[in-house]
Amino acid sequence: MRRTLPSTVIAATAALALAACAQGTQTEDEAEGVDFGAEPADRLAIMGFGTGDEIAQVRYDRAVEALGGDVDVRLAEGELDIQAFLSAVASGNPPDLVYANRDQIGTFASRGAIIPLDECIEARDVDVDAYRDAALAQVTFDDQVFGIPEFNQVQLTMANADLLDAAGFSVEDVNGSDREAIQVASEAIAQADGGRLSVIGYDSKLPEFLPLWAKTAGKDLLSEDGRTAQLDDPDVVEALEFAVGIYDAQGGFPAVKTYRDSADFFGGGNQFASGTLGAMPMEQWYINVLNEVSPDAPLAFDAFRGPDGEAIAYATGSAWAIPRGSANPQAACAFAKTMTETETWLAAAEARATAREQDGLVFTGVLTGNEEADERIRDELVPSDAPQPWADAIDAMYEANDAAFTLPANPADAEFETAWQDAVNRVLNGQQEPADALAQAQEEAQSALDAAWAKWEEDNS
């Protein structure tokens, strides 16, 4: 069984490796020296990507074919190992292309671990206008693009319609637009058997969804320029107090977490099918899980909404980036372009739609960083007459995708995220009150941001 290191240890180790990579403006000079339109070398080493399903396999096959068949593509599958990647860059033996989370791009860029892709985009005629603005912004640092966006993930509201109806509520009461309604519904739905929780009324999905709750209160966790933490803002504190209070009213977070972790999350006995959860915000990929393992469960879907009733979602996702010292940046650029272009996504989505039809399942769409691809997939492949509740799920997913926001790229991504997630966990575990925890997180996050920005400015002066 693999042991997981604490996030603070991971961040500290990554920071040391990144420091070893820092080369000031060398990455920009190196990128300007690359002829991205030249013939690629005969080997392409990729880290952090695997072909685990038809969406990946179809795109991979097309990308390899686009290289002309003369390039030996080698995959180091599994999630990107940040320490291994950064150590490889520091030692001068990096992979040629990496598949990373978009929120890692700012740090990688600022420390010289990856190169800007503006020349790649121009030489290979990458249609950046097709990409979602929010996704592209998240991989843009110092006005340069350092990543090619791939998948997009957003949240929507998912609920057990029977539990809501029995308590006199609907999914509109728990879609985020009315916090008081969520509290009342959660307390009405929640049940305890012999003093132990047997039905969770509402799961506010902490710590990971704090940015979403804060945004519905009108505040981002980080300023638009990526330099100023806003974790101790009164609106953020109030949002955390509310989301934690949902757990407190059900016996506290430890009780809720223990019970939710016991659910067959990816199986037919999941919390909705078993009637043990009223509602929660959740990423859109879970729609397909539910459609596959519990298609007859009493489900209800809506977008997650702010106080004005408008949809809102906190977007995360993946991106392709080219490491400093890549031995084959030409092939890396061509591969990333093909993997994320509209026609490739359409071919992959068609394969997924066909597979689901053969299994008697509903194709609910694919969300990408490519807005043009998303629109064509929905128009051409997603059924317009999908049965309920999947029709509502599809509508909610695409509405959320069009209303998504991201946090800006910055040179202290890992440390910033660690600061606010650790703060939320201290509150959930009863160690601190929200205001105190976020005040501590503010100091930690701002210190990390100040140091990282100062280092970047020093290297680029």
Helices and strands as residue ranges (DSSP letters): H 7-21, H 26-32, E 43-47, H 54-66, E 72-76, H 82-90, E 97-101, G 102-104, H 105-110, H 118-123, G 128-130, H 133-138, E 140-141, E 144-145, E 148-153, E 155-160, H 161-166, G 171-174, H 179-189, E 191-193, E 196-202, H 210-216, H 234-248, H 253-261, E 277-283, H 285-293, E 299-303, E 313-314, E 316-321, H 329-340, H 342-358, H 371-380, H 390-402, E 404-405, H 413-428, H 434-459
